[in-house]
Amino acid sequence: MKMVISEETWPYIDQFFREMPEALQKLPTFREALDESKAEGEARGEARGEARGEARGEAEGALRTQRQTLLHILRHKFGELPDHVTQRIAETEDRTQLVRWLDQALDATALADLVFV
């Protein structure tokens, strides 16, 4: 099968071969710009992820410290604690609740004065 190129196609072919060297020269620059943009995006994403991780770690650390402080105060005032009390404190994720219990613990004269709901 013989390929035939019509007369009206030749100007397009001619234009293609005239512009191709310039387009090929631009290709590496375009690739570099894409790579640079990708690297910048990855760096921004990584920085955001690190910031979120740090914030989450700080929040978890503060929560753990509040739990430990509450347990320390309760043990200091009332001695050995029942398992259900230590378990309830360990499972609590609500920092506001831990602060309430800390306030109650400071004023309590007996462990029964605290409301572990």
C-alpha positions as CSV (number, residue, x, y, z in Angstrom):
1,M,0.0,0.0,0.0
2,K,1.5,3.2,-1.1
3,M,1.0,6.3,1.1
4,V,-0.1,9.4,-0.7
5,I,0.2,12.9,0.9
6,S,-2.2,15.4,-0.4
7,E,-1.0,18.8,-1.6
8,E,-2.8,20.7,1.2
9,T,-1.0,18.6,3.9
10,W,2.5,19.7,2.9
11,P,2.3,23.2,4.5
12,Y,1.5,21.5,7.8
13,I,4.4,19.1,7.5
14,D,6.7,21.9,6.5
15,Q,5.6,23.9,9.6
16,F,6.1,20.9,11.8
17,F,9.7,20.4,10.8
18,R,10.5,24.1,11.0
19,E,9.1,24.4,14.6
20,M,10.2,21.1,15.9
21,P,13.8,22.0,16.9
22,E,12.5,25.0,18.9
23,A,9.9,22.9,20.6
24,L,12.4,20.2,21.4
25,Q,14.7,22.8,23.0
26,K,11.8,24.0,25.2
27,L,11.0,20.5,26.3
28,P,13.8,20.2,28.9
29,T,13.0,23.6,30.3
30,F,9.3,22.6,30.6
31,R,10.3,19.4,32.3
32,E,12.6,21.2,34.8
33,A,9.7,23.6,35.6
34,L,7.4,20.7,36.2
35,D,10.0,18.9,38.4
36,E,10.6,22.1,40.4
37,S,6.9,22.7,40.8
38,K,6.4,19.1,42.0
39,A,9.3,19.3,44.4
40,E,7.9,22.6,45.9
41,G,4.5,21.0,46.2
42,E,5.9,18.0,48.0
43,A,7.9,20.2,50.3
44,R,4.8,22.2,51.2
45,G,2.8,19.0,51.8
46,E,5.6,17.6,53.9
47,A,5.8,20.7,56.0
48,R,2.0,20.7,56.5
49,G,2.1,17.1,57.5
50,E,4.9,17.7,60.0
51,A,3.0,20.7,61.5
52,R,-0.1,18.5,61.9
53,G,1.9,15.7,63.4
54,E,3.6,18.1,65.9
55,A,0.3,19.6,66.9
56,R,-1.2,16.1,67.3
57,G,1.8,15.0,69.3
58,E,1.6,18.1,71.6
59,A,-2.1,17.5,72.2
60,E,-1.5,13.9,73.0
61,G,1.3,14.8,75.3
62,A,-0.8,17.4,77.1
63,L,-3.6,14.8,77.5
64,R,-1.2,12.2,78.9
65,T,0.3,14.8,81.3
66,Q,-3.2,15.7,82.6
67,R,-4.0,12.0,83.2
68,Q,-0.7,11.4,85.0
69,T,-1.2,14.5,87.2
70,L,-4.8,13.5,88.1
71,L,-3.7,10.0,89.0
72,H,-0.7,11.3,91.0
73,I,-3.0,13.6,93.0
74,L,-5.6,10.9,93.6
75,R,-3.0,8.4,94.7
76,H,-1.3,10.9,96.9
77,K,-4.6,11.8,98.7
78,F,-6.4,8.5,98.7
79,G,-3.7,5.7,98.2
80,E,-4.3,2.8,95.9
81,L,-7.1,3.5,93.3
82,P,-9.7,1.0,92.1
83,D,-9.1,-0.4,88.6
84,H,-12.3,1.2,87.3
85,V,-11.1,4.7,88.3
86,T,-7.6,4.3,86.7
87,Q,-9.2,2.7,83.6
88,R,-11.8,5.6,83.2
89,I,-9.0,8.2,83.5
90,A,-6.8,6.3,81.0
91,E,-9.6,6.1,78.5
92,T,-10.7,9.7,78.7
93,E,-9.9,11.8,75.6
94,D,-11.8,14.9,76.9
95,R,-9.3,17.4,78.3
96,T,-12.2,19.5,79.8
97,Q,-13.4,16.5,81.7
98,L,-9.9,15.8,83.0
99,V,-9.6,19.4,84.2
100,R,-13.0,19.0,86.0
101,W,-11.7,15.9,87.7
102,L,-8.5,17.7,88.7
103,D,-10.5,20.5,90.3
104,Q,-12.7,17.9,92.1
105,A,-9.6,16.0,93.3
106,L,-8.1,19.1,94.8
107,D,-11.2,19.8,96.9
108,A,-12.2,16.2,97.6
109,T,-11.9,14.6,101.1
110,A,-12.8,11.1,99.8
111,L,-12.5,9.4,96.5
112,A,-16.3,9.1,96.4
113,D,-16.5,12.9,96.1
114,L,-15.3,12.6,92.5
115,V,-17.9,11.9,89.9
116,F,-16.4,9.4,87.3
117,V,-19.3,9.3,84.9
